[in-house]
Amino acid sequence: MIVVSHRGPYRFRRSEDGSFTVHRGAGGVVSALGPLLLESRHPATWIAAALSPEDADGLDAGAGGDLGVDLRLLRIDPALHRKHYDVVSNGVLWYLHHGIFDAVRRPRFDIRFREAWDAYVTVNEAFAQATADVAAPAEVVLVQDYQLALVPALLRARRPDLRVVHFTHTPFATPDQIRMLPVDVARSLCASLAAGPAGFHTTRWERAYRASAREVLGADAAIGPSFAASLGPDAGALHEVAASPEARAASGRLADLVGDRLTILRIDRMEPAKNVVRGFLAFDRLLEARPGLRGRVVFLALLYPSRQGLPEYLAYAAEVEQTAGRVNERWATRDWTPILIDLEDDYAQSVAAMERYDVLFVNPVKDGLNLVAKEGPLVNRRDGILCLSREAGAYDELAPAVSMLQPFDIEQMAVALDDACSTPLDERAERAARLRELAAARTPADWLRDLVDHAGE
């Protein structure tokens, strides 16, 4: 089996003495696939980009010894990589699939975009060629996400014997949205995915893909099979982290910070699709409408930085902090700060926070899945209520046990928060039990099995 993804399962860092240390890579793909491949009796190859010179140098130097996978890191020219990753993947495709373009102003497809698109094609070609060079006859190849959407067609042209499946971890653009792209770009993307099995987290995103592919490729075009396969959390790994000294220490710090107040929690990357600003405005409205909650509830926002090379992300991060500042200025007292923001990317602290929330607030504009919505209920110890956007992929599975959020409706979200804070204990326990059952229904192993099964189609 070969896994092909932009991010690899490990990052390497150079120490002062010139040696290298190895660390687990970030991202949902790594979290899901990494442990499964390490535990597998069958060797797997993982092809990814070297995200820094240290990554490639560390691997070449043999850092970490036996990593459990045959890791291959591609050295990509930094300027080429920036155009592929920042300009096209995140500056265009991410915005497109999440439906967050400000259409009056963006996108603008000019000569600079064309240069970036050429870079996107070149990087995808490099991944396809590297995979073709190492793959055994008829080997299963699992290509991951929108950064490598052209790899399936490029790889099939080179190695038609391989069993290739592509999985998209984001939503997929609707027909109206896909028409925003230049015609040739939309055709290239859809034709590549249509060349073989294409997977998504929900049937909703799968249907959007098929409708868009039909719109772009035409009524008579051959479109390969598609499927929905939701990813589930690794419950064992979560509980292992929760029991770690790091998480226990973080739990103590959070207890000192929050005290005996009700805790509303969100854990997100700091990026526009997560809808953080509207969430804070809904909390502001809650405090306005329910004076009795003032001083009794804290909104804890664990927001780790993301894609800081993009001006839009930096501007949104500033807006998030400014909004929180205004809410705190309006309502804070000498011994109570309504919104607490932590910008540290600390996984142990995140798991500790999941254990103690009373309300988990997940309100994305649109999300491919949102694994936190499943992880939180599995480790929470307080029968917490999940307030979940209906635009998150996980909503399709968890809807019977959550409080629905309409992510653009400030008033509705404030009411949902109010209801969640006042839900009777017996109802909280009943809903939490049902939510744990739904959240645990799918595991990473189920997801991987689905991908491998569909690779043979």
Secondary structure, DSSP 8 states (H G I E B T S, - for coil): -EEE-SS-SEEEEE-TTS-EEEEE--SHHHHHHHHHHHH-SS--EEEEE-SSHHHHHHHHTTTTS--SSEEEEE---HHHHHIIIIIIIIIIIHHHHHT---TTT-----HHHHHHHHHHHHHHHHHHHHHHHH--TT-EEEEESGGGTTHHHHHHHH-TTSEEEEE--S----HHHHTTS-HHHHHHHHHHHHTS-EEESSHHHHHHHHHHHHHHH-TT-----EEE------HHHHHHHHTSHHHHHHHHHHHHHHTTSEEEEEEEESSGGG-HHHHHHHHHHHHHH-GGGTTTEEEEEEEE---TTSHHHHHHHHHHHHHHHHHHHHH-BTTB-SEEEE----HHHHHHHHHH-SEEEE--SSBS--THHHHHHHH-SS--EEEEETTBTTHHHHGGGSEEE-TT-HHHHHHHHHHHHH--HHHHHHHHHHHHHHHTS--HHHHHHHHHHHHT-
